[in-house]
Amino acid sequence: MAWKKIEKKQSEMWDWEKDGNELEGELIEIQENVGTNNSSIYRVKHSVSGEEVSFWGNTVLDNRLKDIEPGTKIKIHYLGIATSPKTNRKYKDFEIWEDVKE
C-alpha cells in the first residue's frame, strides 16, 4: 500500500497594487488570528479565473466582512491609501459589495 500526504492547498496572496484594485468572487473561508499580528486571511474563488486567492485583512476589511458568510459572492474595490481625519494615520481603504439574492 502506498500513502500520499494530503496537504492544504495554499492559495496565492492577492496584492491590491500589483494584481488589480478589484477582486470579485465567492468567499470560501475566513481564517482568524493568523501570524504574529493575529490578523485575518480571507480566501476567495476568483469569478474570472476560477483560481482561489487570499488576502490579508485590515481594520476596514475586517469590519465590513465580519457578517459575511462563506459561500457569499463579494466584490472588493481597493480605493488606495486614505488618511484618517481623527488620527491622521494612513490606511488602505476599500469599498465592498455582496451579492444580494432577491
Secondary structure, DSSP 8 states (H G I E B T S, - for coil): -----------EE--TTTT-SEEEEEEEEEEEEETTTTEEEEEEEETTT--EEEEE--HHHHHHHTT--TT-EEEEEEEEEEE-TTT--EEEEEEEEE----
